[in-house]
Amino acid sequence: MNITIATDRCIGAALCAMTAPEVFTQDDDGVSRLLPDGPQHARNFPVREAARACPVQAITVHED
Ligand code: SF4
C-alpha cells in the first residue's frame, strides 16, 4: 500500500492520527507525517477511512 500526504494542504486537523495512530503522526507544526513503519501497519488500520476523514483530502492511498 502506497500512502502519500499532501503536506502543503494539511491543516493539522489530526483526524488521520486519531483514526490510524499506528500509521500517521503529526510534526511539531501539526502537519501530518507517516510514521517510519506506518505503511507496514497500513493493512491493519483504517487508512482509507483516515483518508476519507481528512477535511482537505490531503491523504492518497494506492494499492501496490
Ligand atoms: S486529517 Fe488531513 S488535515 Fe488533518 S492532520 Fe491528517 S492530513 Fe492533515
Residues whose N, C-alpha, C, O or C-beta is under 5 A from the ligand:
A	BS01	SF4	C10 I11 G12 A13 A14 L15 C16 G30 S32 C54 P55 A58
